[in-house]
């Protein structure tokens, strides 16, 4: 099934199973490792709350291809270097990786943010040692602004690349 069949579906109450799948060691290798069940439940509540607010604040989505859930993607507000921006992040389940689905989902997300968002730019901060996520940014049209010490998880410096995409012409 081609990546063009991708859809972004608003995060819902029943999506905790996807967070659990994305919490496996293989999926969290570049993110500081698996989280506790308590942290996953808190993340689920935050994703539901974000998705219940007005679209300009941010959204979390399940990424689907046909009837299959292949991962998740979202965006949220943040301040970065004194500017109000959006940040994005994604995860594609292992059995769907390597099919360019993350880049396709990111392009879909960019279209959504450009339509519903109020901020001028979108940033992604993949670890500089994570070639797949950096490639996703490149394929989706982002520009690498260089390396930064980004905190993820909070309180833990994570050497990352700062990828930027302007949302305004």
LUMTORVEX-596817 format. One record per residue (C-alpha): residue in one letter; chain; x, y, z. Coordinates in Angstrom, 2 decimals, decimal comma, always signed. Layout:
<recs>
+---+---+---------+---------+---------+
! r ! c !    east !   north !      up !
+---+---+---------+---------+---------+
! A ! A !       X !       Y !       Z !
...
+---+---+---------+---------+---------+
</recs>
This chain:
<recs>
+---+---+---------+---------+---------+
! r ! c !    east !   north !      up !
+---+---+---------+---------+---------+
! X ! A !   +0,00 !   +0,00 !   +0,00 !
! X ! A !   +1,57 !   +3,36 !   -1,00 !
! X ! A !   +2,45 !   +6,11 !   +1,47 !
! X ! A !   -0,10 !   +8,31 !   -0,32 !
! X ! A !   -2,79 !   +6,30 !   +1,50 !
! X ! A !   -1,66 !   +7,79 !   +4,82 !
! X ! A !   -4,12 !   +9,61 !   +7,04 !
! X ! A !   -3,74 !  +11,51 !  +10,29 !
! X ! A !   -6,40 !  +10,53 !  +12,81 !
! X ! A !   -6,89 !  +12,61 !  +15,97 !
! X ! A !   -5,51 !  +10,96 !  +19,11 !
! X ! A !   -8,27 !   +9,25 !  +21,09 !
! X ! A !   -8,96 !   +7,61 !  +24,44 !
! X ! A !   -8,27 !   +4,13 !  +23,06 !
! X ! A !   -4,77 !   +4,91 !  +21,76 !
! X ! A !   -2,77 !   +3,97 !  +24,86 !
! X ! A !   -1,91 !   +0,66 !  +23,16 !
! X ! A !   +0,08 !   +2,63 !  +20,57 !
! X ! A !   +2,06 !   +4,45 !  +23,26 !
! X ! A !   +2,87 !   +1,06 !  +24,79 !
! X ! A !   +4,11 !   -0,26 !  +21,42 !
! X ! A !   +6,21 !   +2,88 !  +20,93 !
! X ! A !   +7,67 !   +2,43 !  +24,42 !
! X ! A !   +9,61 !   -0,71 !  +23,51 !
! X ! A !  +13,43 !   -0,51 !  +23,82 !
! X ! A !  +13,86 !   -0,66 !  +20,03 !
! X ! A !  +11,62 !   +2,41 !  +19,66 !
! X ! A !  +13,07 !   +4,46 !  +22,53 !
! X ! A !  +16,78 !   +3,88 !  +21,88 !
! X ! A !  +17,30 !   +7,52 !  +20,81 !
! X ! A !  +14,86 !   +8,94 !  +23,38 !
! X ! A !  +16,33 !   +7,92 !  +26,70 !
! X ! A !  +14,74 !   +4,47 !  +26,97 !
! X ! A !  +11,30 !   +3,17 !  +27,91 !
! X ! A !   +9,02 !   +5,08 !  +30,26 !
! X ! A !   +7,12 !   +3,67 !  +33,22 !
! X ! A !   +3,44 !   +2,72 !  +32,86 !
! X ! A !   +2,63 !   +5,76 !  +35,01 !
! X ! A !   +4,45 !   +8,09 !  +32,60 !
! X ! A !   +2,70 !   +6,47 !  +29,64 !
! X ! A !   -0,70 !   +7,02 !  +31,27 !
! X ! A !   +0,26 !  +10,66 !  +31,88 !
! X ! A !   +1,39 !  +11,03 !  +28,25 !
! X ! A !   -1,95 !   +9,55 !  +27,10 !
! X ! A !   -3,83 !  +12,13 !  +29,19 !
! X ! A !   -1,68 !  +14,96 !  +27,78 !
! X ! A !   -2,22 !  +13,79 !  +24,19 !
! X ! A !   -5,98 !  +13,57 !  +24,70 !
! X ! A !   -6,05 !  +17,02 !  +26,32 !
! X ! A !   -3,95 !  +18,56 !  +23,54 !
! X ! A !   -6,20 !  +17,08 !  +20,88 !
! X ! A !   -9,32 !  +18,39 !  +22,66 !
! X ! A !   -8,09 !  +22,00 !  +22,51 !
! X ! A !   -8,26 !  +24,41 !  +19,59 !
! X ! A !   -6,20 !  +23,21 !  +16,60 !
! X ! A !   -3,72 !  +26,12 !  +16,70 !
! X ! A !   -2,41 !  +24,92 !  +20,09 !
! X ! A !   -1,27 !  +21,58 !  +18,68 !
! X ! A !   -2,46 !  +18,07 !  +18,02 !
! X ! A !   -1,41 !  +14,47 !  +18,34 !
! X ! A !   -2,38 !  +12,03 !  +15,62 !
! X ! A !   -2,34 !   +8,34 !  +14,96 !
! X ! A !   -0,84 !   +7,74 !  +11,53 !
! X ! A !   -2,84 !   +5,21 !   +9,56 !
! X ! A !   -2,35 !   +3,56 !   +6,19 !
! X ! A !   -5,56 !   +1,95 !   +5,09 !
! X ! A !   -6,85 !   +0,13 !   +8,17 !
! X ! A !   -3,41 !   -0,20 !   +9,79 !
! X ! A !   -1,97 !   +2,09 !  +12,42 !
! X ! A !   +1,68 !   +2,67 !  +11,49 !
! X ! A !   +2,71 !   +5,24 !  +14,10 !
! X ! A !   +2,05 !   +8,66 !  +15,55 !
! X ! A !   +2,93 !  +12,28 !  +14,87 !
! X ! A !   +2,09 !  +15,58 !  +16,46 !
! X ! A !   +2,95 !  +19,20 !  +17,04 !
! X ! A !   +2,75 !  +21,52 !  +20,02 !
! X ! A !   +3,61 !  +25,06 !  +21,03 !
! X ! A !   +6,95 !  +25,97 !  +22,55 !
! X ! A !   +9,33 !  +28,87 !  +22,91 !
! X ! A !  +12,63 !  +28,37 !  +21,13 !
! X ! A !  +15,39 !  +30,94 !  +21,36 !
! X ! A !  +12,93 !  +33,63 !  +22,38 !
! X ! A !  +10,44 !  +32,92 !  +19,57 !
! X ! A !   +7,01 !  +31,27 !  +19,70 !
! X ! A !   +7,29 !  +28,21 !  +17,42 !
! X ! A !   +5,83 !  +24,76 !  +16,99 !
! X ! A !   +7,77 !  +21,59 !  +17,68 !
! X ! A !   +7,01 !  +18,27 !  +16,03 !
! X ! A !   +7,81 !  +14,66 !  +16,81 !
! X ! A !   +6,88 !  +11,28 !  +15,38 !
! X ! A !   +7,33 !   +7,54 !  +15,75 !
! X ! A !   +6,78 !   +4,77 !  +13,22 !
! X ! A !   +6,34 !   +1,20 !  +14,45 !
! X ! A !   +9,28 !   -1,11 !  +13,61 !
! X ! A !   +7,39 !   -3,24 !  +11,09 !
! X ! A !   +6,63 !   -0,11 !   +9,02 !
! X ! A !  +10,02 !   +1,60 !   +9,20 !
! X ! A !  +12,11 !   +2,05 !   +6,07 !
! X ! A !   +9,09 !   +2,74 !   +3,86 !
! X ! A !   +9,32 !   +6,56 !   +3,99 !
! X ! A !   +6,05 !   +6,71 !   +5,92 !
! X ! A !   +7,40 !   +9,14 !   +8,53 !
! X ! A !   +8,37 !  +11,69 !   +5,87 !
! X ! A !   +4,96 !  +11,32 !   +4,22 !
! X ! A !   +3,23 !  +11,76 !   +7,59 !
! X ! A !   +5,38 !  +14,81 !   +8,33 !
! X ! A !   +4,39 !  +16,40 !   +5,02 !
! X ! A !   +0,72 !  +15,75 !   +5,91 !
! X ! A !   +1,29 !  +17,31 !   +9,32 !
! X ! A !   +2,97 !  +20,37 !   +7,79 !
! X ! A !   -0,12 !  +20,91 !   +5,61 !
! X ! A !   -2,34 !  +20,65 !   +8,70 !
! X ! A !   -0,18 !  +23,07 !  +10,74 !
! X ! A !   +0,02 !  +25,55 !   +7,85 !
! X ! A !   -3,78 !  +25,57 !   +7,68 !
! X ! A !   -4,61 !  +25,60 !  +11,41 !
! X ! A !   -1,54 !  +27,03 !  +13,10 !
! X ! A !   -0,74 !  +30,60 !  +14,07 !
! X ! A !   +3,02 !  +30,38 !  +14,53 !
! X ! A !   +5,51 !  +31,08 !  +11,75 !
! X ! A !   +7,74 !  +28,03 !  +12,01 !
! X ! A !   +7,93 !  +24,35 !  +12,85 !
! X ! A !  +11,01 !  +22,73 !  +14,40 !
! X ! A !  +12,12 !  +19,15 !  +14,93 !
! X ! A !  +15,01 !  +18,13 !  +17,18 !
! X ! A !  +16,16 !  +14,59 !  +16,35 !
! X ! A !  +19,40 !  +13,42 !  +17,92 !
! X ! A !  +22,32 !  +14,10 !  +15,60 !
! X ! A !  +23,15 !  +10,39 !  +15,95 !
! X ! A !  +19,74 !   +9,32 !  +14,62 !
! X ! A !  +20,16 !   +9,20 !  +10,83 !
! X ! A !  +16,62 !   +7,98 !  +10,08 !
! X ! A !  +14,88 !  +10,89 !  +11,84 !
! X ! A !  +17,28 !  +13,41 !  +10,33 !
! X ! A !  +16,51 !  +11,95 !   +6,91 !
! X ! A !  +12,78 !  +12,36 !   +7,59 !
! X ! A !  +13,31 !  +16,08 !   +8,17 !
! X ! A !  +15,36 !  +16,44 !   +5,00 !
! X ! A !  +12,78 !  +14,56 !   +2,91 !
! X ! A !   +9,96 !  +16,69 !   +4,31 !
! X ! A !  +11,69 !  +19,92 !   +3,23 !
! X ! A !  +13,11 !  +21,12 !   +6,56 !
! X ! A !  +16,43 !  +22,99 !   +6,75 !
! X ! A !  +19,04 !  +21,97 !   +9,31 !
! X ! A !  +20,12 !  +25,00 !  +11,36 !
! X ! A !  +22,87 !  +23,06 !  +13,15 !
! X ! A !  +23,54 !  +21,14 !  +16,31 !
! X ! A !  +22,03 !  +22,10 !  +19,65 !
! X ! A !  +21,91 !  +20,66 !  +23,14 !
! X ! A !  +18,22 !  +19,90 !  +23,40 !
! X ! A !  +16,74 !  +18,51 !  +26,61 !
! X ! A !  +14,98 !  +15,19 !  +26,15 !
! X ! A !  +13,74 !  +13,77 !  +28,31 !
! X ! A !  +13,43 !  +17,03 !  +30,31 !
! X ! A !  +16,56 !  +17,62 !  +32,34 !
! X ! A !  +18,73 !  +15,42 !  +30,11 !
! X ! A !  +20,88 !  +17,18 !  +27,48 !
! X ! A !  +20,49 !  +15,42 !  +24,14 !
! X ! A !  +22,83 !  +16,52 !  +21,33 !
! X ! A !  +20,39 !  +17,16 !  +18,49 !
! X ! A !  +19,98 !  +18,83 !  +15,16 !
! X ! A !  +17,63 !  +21,80 !  +14,93 !
! X ! A !  +15,52 !  +21,33 !  +11,79 !
! X ! A !  +13,37 !  +24,27 !  +10,74 !
! X ! A !  +10,50 !  +24,78 !   +8,32 !
! X ! A !   +8,86 !  +28,13 !   +7,66 !
! X ! A !   +5,07 !  +27,92 !   +7,69 !
! X ! A !   +4,57 !  +31,33 !   +6,10 !
! X ! A !   +5,55 !  +32,41 !   +2,59 !
+---+---+---------+---------+---------+
</recs>
